[in-house]
Amino acid sequence: MITTVTQKNMVTIPADVARALGIKPGYKLDWLPVEGKDEIIIRVIPDRAELARRLMGIGAHLAPERDVIAELDEEREREDLERMRELGR
C-alpha cells in the first residue's frame, strides 16, 4: 500500500493495515530505518493499558483455578499478623 507524506511529515496508516496489526489510538510506532536501503521497519508499541491487559493474561492458562488476588490478600494478612506478633501486640 502506498501512502503520502504530508508537509508536516505525517502519514496515515491504511485502515486494513491498522486492523490487521490491531493498531488503536494511543499506540506508538517505532520507526527504524534500514541501513543502506530506502526502507523503514515500523514496530507497533501498544499503549500501557493494553500491555497491562496482555500481561495479566499471560500465565492464566497455567493455573486457571487459582485466584491470585485472594492469595496475595492472604499473604499480606499473614505478614501483618507476623509483624504484630514480633511487636508483641
PyRosetta script that sets phi, psi and omega in degrees:
from pyrosetta import init, pose_from_sequence

init()
pose = pose_from_sequence("MITTVTQKNMVTIPADVARALGIKPGYKLDWLPVEGKDEIIIRVIPDRAELARRLMGIGAHLAPERDVIAELDEEREREDLERMRELGR")
pose.set_psi(1, 143.8)
pose.set_omega(1, -178.9)
pose.set_phi(2, -112.7)
pose.set_psi(2, 133.1)
pose.set_omega(2, 174.5)
pose.set_phi(3, -124.8)
pose.set_psi(3, 165.4)
pose.set_omega(3, -178.4)
pose.set_phi(4, -111.0)
pose.set_psi(4, 137.9)
pose.set_omega(4, 176.8)
pose.set_phi(5, -84.3)
pose.set_psi(5, 130.4)
pose.set_omega(5, -179.8)
pose.set_phi(6, -79.9)
pose.set_psi(6, 177.0)
pose.set_omega(6, 178.6)
pose.set_phi(7, -63.0)
pose.set_psi(7, -24.3)
pose.set_omega(7, 179.3)
pose.set_phi(8, -95.0)
pose.set_psi(8, 18.3)
pose.set_omega(8, -179.2)
pose.set_phi(9, 61.1)
pose.set_psi(9, 32.1)
pose.set_omega(9, 178.4)
pose.set_phi(10, -99.9)
pose.set_psi(10, 148.8)
pose.set_omega(10, 177.5)
pose.set_phi(11, -131.9)
pose.set_psi(11, 148.0)
pose.set_omega(11, 175.6)
pose.set_phi(12, -97.2)
pose.set_psi(12, 132.3)
pose.set_omega(12, 176.4)
pose.set_phi(13, -79.9)
pose.set_psi(13, 124.3)
pose.set_omega(13, 178.2)
pose.set_phi(14, -56.6)
pose.set_psi(14, 139.3)
pose.set_omega(14, -176.2)
pose.set_phi(15, -55.2)
pose.set_psi(15, -41.1)
pose.set_omega(15, -179.9)
pose.set_phi(16, -60.9)
pose.set_psi(16, -40.9)
pose.set_omega(16, -179.9)
pose.set_phi(17, -68.4)
pose.set_psi(17, -44.9)
pose.set_omega(17, 179.8)
pose.set_phi(18, -60.3)
pose.set_psi(18, -42.9)
pose.set_omega(18, 178.8)
pose.set_phi(19, -65.0)
pose.set_psi(19, -45.8)
pose.set_omega(19, -177.2)
pose.set_phi(20, -62.1)
pose.set_psi(20, -35.0)
pose.set_omega(20, -178.0)
pose.set_phi(21, -97.0)
pose.set_psi(21, -1.7)
pose.set_omega(21, 179.0)
pose.set_phi(22, 69.4)
pose.set_psi(22, 28.3)
pose.set_omega(22, -178.9)
pose.set_phi(23, -75.1)
pose.set_psi(23, 128.5)
pose.set_omega(23, -179.0)
pose.set_phi(24, -127.7)
pose.set_psi(24, 162.8)
pose.set_omega(24, 176.7)
pose.set_phi(25, -55.4)
pose.set_psi(25, 138.2)
pose.set_omega(25, -178.9)
pose.set_phi(26, 99.3)
pose.set_psi(26, -19.8)
pose.set_omega(26, 177.1)
pose.set_phi(27, -70.8)
pose.set_psi(27, 152.4)
pose.set_omega(27, 176.3)
pose.set_phi(28, -108.6)
pose.set_psi(28, 154.9)
pose.set_omega(28, 176.4)
pose.set_phi(29, -118.3)
pose.set_psi(29, 131.1)
pose.set_omega(29, 178.4)
pose.set_phi(30, -100.4)
pose.set_psi(30, 113.7)
pose.set_omega(30, -176.5)
pose.set_phi(31, -95.0)
pose.set_psi(31, 120.2)
pose.set_omega(31, -177.9)
pose.set_phi(32, -122.0)
pose.set_psi(32, 106.6)
pose.set_omega(32, 177.8)
pose.set_phi(33, -67.6)
pose.set_psi(33, 139.1)
pose.set_omega(33, 177.5)
pose.set_phi(34, -87.0)
pose.set_psi(34, 119.6)
pose.set_omega(34, -175.4)
pose.set_phi(35, -61.0)
pose.set_psi(35, 131.6)
pose.set_omega(35, 176.6)
pose.set_phi(36, 78.6)
pose.set_psi(36, 5.4)
pose.set_omega(36, -179.8)
pose.set_phi(37, -134.8)
pose.set_psi(37, 160.2)
pose.set_omega(37, 174.5)
pose.set_phi(38, -90.5)
pose.set_psi(38, 56.1)
pose.set_omega(38, -177.3)
pose.set_phi(39, -134.3)
pose.set_psi(39, 154.9)
pose.set_omega(39, 176.8)
pose.set_phi(40, -132.2)
pose.set_psi(40, 135.0)
pose.set_omega(40, 171.4)
pose.set_phi(41, -98.4)
pose.set_psi(41, 130.0)
pose.set_omega(41, -179.8)
pose.set_phi(42, -117.0)
pose.set_psi(42, 117.7)
pose.set_omega(42, 177.8)
pose.set_phi(43, -100.0)
pose.set_psi(43, 138.3)
pose.set_omega(43, 178.2)
pose.set_phi(44, -88.5)
pose.set_psi(44, 128.1)
pose.set_omega(44, 177.8)
pose.set_phi(45, -118.6)
pose.set_psi(45, 107.3)
pose.set_omega(45, -179.1)
pose.set_phi(46, -62.9)
pose.set_psi(46, 159.1)
pose.set_omega(46, 176.5)
pose.set_phi(47, -69.5)
pose.set_psi(47, 167.3)
pose.set_omega(47, -174.3)
pose.set_phi(48, -61.1)
pose.set_psi(48, -37.9)
pose.set_omega(48, -179.1)
pose.set_phi(49, -63.3)
pose.set_psi(49, -41.5)
pose.set_omega(49, 179.3)
pose.set_phi(50, -66.9)
pose.set_psi(50, -41.0)
pose.set_omega(50, 177.6)
pose.set_phi(51, -60.7)
pose.set_psi(51, -41.7)
pose.set_omega(51, 179.2)
pose.set_phi(52, -62.9)
pose.set_psi(52, -43.0)
pose.set_omega(52, 178.4)
pose.set_phi(53, -60.6)
pose.set_psi(53, -42.4)
pose.set_omega(53, 179.7)
pose.set_phi(54, -64.8)
pose.set_psi(54, -43.8)
pose.set_omega(54, -178.5)
pose.set_phi(55, -65.5)
pose.set_psi(55, -35.9)
pose.set_omega(55, -179.0)
pose.set_phi(56, -61.3)
pose.set_psi(56, -31.8)
pose.set_omega(56, -176.4)
pose.set_phi(57, -94.1)
pose.set_psi(57, -3.2)
pose.set_omega(57, -173.2)
pose.set_phi(58, -58.5)
pose.set_psi(58, -48.3)
pose.set_omega(58, -175.6)
pose.set_phi(59, -98.8)
pose.set_psi(59, 5.1)
pose.set_omega(59, -174.7)
pose.set_phi(60, -59.1)
pose.set_psi(60, -32.9)
pose.set_omega(60, -177.7)
pose.set_phi(61, -72.2)
pose.set_psi(61, -17.5)
pose.set_omega(61, -178.1)
pose.set_phi(62, -73.8)
pose.set_psi(62, -34.2)
pose.set_omega(62, 179.6)
pose.set_phi(63, -150.4)
pose.set_psi(63, 71.0)
pose.set_omega(63, -174.3)
pose.set_phi(64, -62.5)
pose.set_psi(64, -21.8)
pose.set_omega(64, -178.2)
pose.set_phi(65, -80.5)
pose.set_psi(65, -12.0)
pose.set_omega(65, -177.4)
pose.set_phi(66, -76.7)
pose.set_psi(66, 141.1)
pose.set_omega(66, 172.7)
pose.set_phi(67, -109.8)
pose.set_psi(67, 91.8)
pose.set_omega(67, -172.4)
pose.set_phi(68, -62.8)
pose.set_psi(68, -37.4)
pose.set_omega(68, -179.2)
pose.set_phi(69, -65.0)
pose.set_psi(69, -43.0)
pose.set_omega(69, 177.4)
pose.set_phi(70, -62.1)
pose.set_psi(70, -40.2)
pose.set_omega(70, 178.3)
pose.set_phi(71, -62.4)
pose.set_psi(71, -41.3)
pose.set_omega(71, 178.4)
pose.set_phi(72, -65.0)
pose.set_psi(72, -41.7)
pose.set_omega(72, 177.5)
pose.set_phi(73, -59.6)
pose.set_psi(73, -45.1)
pose.set_omega(73, 179.4)
pose.set_phi(74, -62.6)
pose.set_psi(74, -42.4)
pose.set_omega(74, 179.4)
pose.set_phi(75, -61.6)
pose.set_psi(75, -42.8)
pose.set_omega(75, 179.2)
pose.set_phi(76, -64.8)
pose.set_psi(76, -40.3)
pose.set_omega(76, 178.1)
pose.set_phi(77, -61.6)
pose.set_psi(77, -43.7)
pose.set_omega(77, 178.0)
pose.set_phi(78, -60.4)
pose.set_psi(78, -44.3)
pose.set_omega(78, 179.8)
pose.set_phi(79, -63.1)
pose.set_psi(79, -40.7)
pose.set_omega(79, 178.2)
pose.set_phi(80, -62.3)
pose.set_psi(80, -43.6)
pose.set_omega(80, 179.2)
pose.set_phi(81, -62.6)
pose.set_psi(81, -42.3)
pose.set_omega(81, 178.6)
pose.set_phi(82, -61.4)
pose.set_psi(82, -43.5)
pose.set_omega(82, 179.3)
pose.set_phi(83, -62.7)
pose.set_psi(83, -41.5)
pose.set_omega(83, 179.8)
pose.set_phi(84, -64.4)
pose.set_psi(84, -40.0)
pose.set_omega(84, 177.5)
pose.set_phi(85, -63.0)
pose.set_psi(85, -43.1)
pose.set_omega(85, -179.9)
pose.set_phi(86, -62.5)
pose.set_psi(86, -34.1)
pose.set_omega(86, -179.8)
pose.set_phi(87, -84.4)
pose.set_psi(87, -5.1)
pose.set_omega(87, 177.7)
pose.set_phi(88, 78.2)
pose.set_psi(88, 30.0)
pose.set_omega(88, -179.7)
pose.set_phi(89, -103.5)
pose.dump_pdb("model.pdb")
